[in-house]
Amino acid sequence: MYRNVLFVSDKELHWIREDLTLKIIETMQVEARVKYRQALKNATLHKVETGLYVEFTNKQAAIQEGQFVAWYQEDELLGSGVIS
């Protein structure tokens, strides 16, 4: 199964860089990965009332609910969350 949009609910959302936490309707360009050894891929974060959408530029393979997605800027981990 290929997907390019993932959802992380607010209760499963973790920011390491809390100063960069998005407010509702804000977006942020990042690089993200789902698998530990996966290369970073371009993505956009979209904050909504109930959580955060992670939209990859290209579809990603074999993504399942319960996996973590992590997002970065310039190799710095900004946050992560459990995919719903």
N, C-alpha and C positions, 0 to 999 in steps of 0.2 A: 504494500500500500504506500503510495506516495502522497505527501502532504506538504504544503508550503505555509499553512497558517496553523499555529498551535495556540491553545488557551491555557493560562495559569490563573487559578482563582486567587483572590486576595489572601485567603487563609493559607495558601501554599506558596506565597510569594516572599522571597527573601532578598533584601538589598544589602550588599556589603558596603557599597558607597551610598549611605543614606542621604548624603547631600545631593545626590543625583536622582532621587526618587521622583518619578513622574506624577503629575497631577492629572485628573480626568481630562481627557481629550488631547493631552500632550503626546508627542511622538519623539523617538530618539533613534538615530542611525547607530547600529552596533554590528559586531560580528558575534555569531552564536554557534553553539554546538549542542548536540544531544548525546552523542557517544563520546566516551572519554578520549579516545585516540583520534577522533574525527578532526579534520582540518576545520578551522574557523570559516564560517560562511556568512556572507552579507545578509543582514536582516534589519527590520524596522520594528521597534516596540511601539505598541498603541495602547495607551492606558484608557480603560473604560471603568464604569462604576463598580463592576463586580470583579475586576481583575485586570489581566494584561494579555494582549494578543502579541505573539511573536510571529512576524511574517517574514519568511525567508524569500530572498530574491528568486531562488530556484527550488523546485520541489525536493524534499528530502525523503529517503527511503526508510522503510521499516521502523516507523515511529509509533510507539504505543502509549496509551494512558499509563500513568504511574512512573514513566521515565522522567529524569530531570532534563531541563534545558538550562544552559548557562549563557550569559551574555557578557561581552567584553568590549573595551575600547583600548586600542593600542596594547594588546596583551594584558591589560589589567582587568581582572574579574570584577564586574560591577554588581552582579546579582544572579539569582537562579530561582527555579521553581519547579514544582511537580506538574507535569502535563495532565490536564483534565480530559 
